[in-house]
Amino acid sequence: MFVANQGNNSVAVFAIDPGAGRLTDTGKSIAVPIPDGITLYYR
């Protein structure tokens, strides 16, 4: 799951446990200036 964080200018990456639905922080993030939304593009 990707979560936009405007206050930190980043997009955080979380893993989803399919059985329990719990989120786990992967410790990964992507620097993005002023993220305000996320659009996924499939080819």
C-alpha positions, 0 to 999 in steps of 0.5 A: 500500500502506498500512503502519501505524506504531505507533511514529510514530502514522501510516499510511504510503502506498507505491506498488507497481511492478506489474512488479517488485513494488518499493515506493516511499515516496510521502512521504504519511502519515496521522496516526492515534493508535496504528494497530494494523491496517488494514481496507479497506471497499469499497462 
